[in-house]
Amino acid sequence: MTSHSLSERLPNVRGQIATVSLRPLALADAPAIAAAVDSSREALRRWMPWYRDDYDVHAAENWIDHALTTGAAGTAVHFAILDSNDRVIGVTSFEDIRDTPSRAMLGYWLATPRSGRGIGRVAIAHALAWAREESTIQIAWALVAEANVPSRRVLEANGLRAVGARGIDERGDTQLIYELDLRAPA
Ligand SMILES: CC(C)(COP(=O)(O)OP(=O)(O)OC[C@H]1O[C@@H](n2cnc3c(N)ncnc32)[C@H](O)[C@@H]1OP(=O)(O)O)[C@@H](O)C(=O)NCCC(=O)NCCS
């Protein structure tokens, strides 16, 4: 899997549902990502291990640079989540792509002003459709805090099921493991 082949295949993902689309993350997204983080600090502080109170455009640039490197290595795929005006409103990623048949960790976050309106559910549906149609990923899995009800609902609405737990994280949350076999018959 190369970043070249991925970007060639992405037009198949766009436009499936008019109000939300995905495209490959780009370095030029750093100001928009930093702004989205700035509007979402409380939620991201609560749920995302990477969040820092000093997160700014330079942090976004550094992260995107790293994300593009892992994309080129074939171990991750990162998408910007766009609204109907092509504004960046979040990120969804398949990370730690490994093994045969391959497994990938699904991650996602949405800017708080856009949350709670069903966008997360649709964005993850797009990401899973991409993985089914345009990648060789077999198992999509996610790690989610038991207390993160919206995130669990988004996963469950997209067919992922809790298959176990991974102990307590540094915030005191029980971490649940969700999985979906993308190649299983419907
Ligand atoms: C998790 C997240 C992506 C969900 O996206 P979203 O667009 O806000 O979610 P949706 O509007 O699609 O709602 C998903 C479900 O959660 C439910 N929900 C939303 N807020 C809720 C709340 N506070 N309590 C209970 N249920 C809630 C919705 O009713 C919906 O359930 P339904 O499909 O049964 O109606 C988004 O809230 C987010 O980015 N949160 C911060 C970062 C994060 O937690 N990322 C995931 C880490 S594992």
The ligand as a Gaussian input file, in Angstrom:
#p B3LYP/6-31G(d) Opt

LIG

0 1
 C      -16.709000      10.678000      19.217000
 C      -17.149000      11.644000      18.128000
 C      -16.296000      11.442000      16.883000
 C      -18.599000      11.310000      17.793000
 O      -19.011000      12.049000      16.671000
 P      -20.390000      12.863000      16.719000
 O      -20.643000      13.412000      15.376000
 O      -20.321000      13.796000      17.857000
 O      -21.389000      11.701000      17.051000
 P      -22.831000      11.538000      16.475000
 O      -23.556000      12.857000      16.464000
 O      -22.723000      10.752000      15.196000
 O      -23.517000      10.680000      17.637000
 C      -23.150000       9.353000      17.877000
 C      -24.102000       8.748000      18.888000
 O      -23.751000       9.161000      20.217000
 C      -24.914000       9.653000      20.857000
 N      -24.468000      10.702000      21.747000
 C      -23.910000      11.861000      21.429000
 N      -23.594000      12.547000      22.541000
 C      -23.979000      11.764000      23.580000
 C      -23.898000      11.895000      25.000000
 N      -23.340000      12.967000      25.563000
 N      -24.360000      10.886000      25.762000
 C      -24.920000       9.792000      25.194000
 N      -24.987000       9.602000      23.850000
 C      -24.532000      10.591000      23.078000
 C      -25.795000      10.142000      19.751000
 O      -27.158000      10.178000      20.151000
 C      -25.547000       9.104000      18.700000
 O      -26.244000       7.922000      19.026000
 P      -27.340000       7.303000      18.033000
 O      -26.582000       7.050000      16.741000
 O      -27.765000       6.087000      18.728000
 O      -28.373000       8.375000      17.910000
 C      -17.049000      13.128000      18.570000
 O      -17.986000      13.375000      19.572000
 C      -15.668000      13.512000      19.014000
 O      -14.826000      13.840000      18.205000
 N      -15.405000      13.481000      20.351000
 C      -14.106000      13.905000      20.905000
 C      -12.941000      13.013000      20.487000
 C      -13.206000      11.544000      20.726000
 O      -13.802000      11.156000      21.709000
 N      -12.740000      10.721000      19.764000
 C      -12.879000       9.272000      19.845000
 C      -11.843000       8.679000      20.740000
 S      -12.036000       6.902000      20.837000

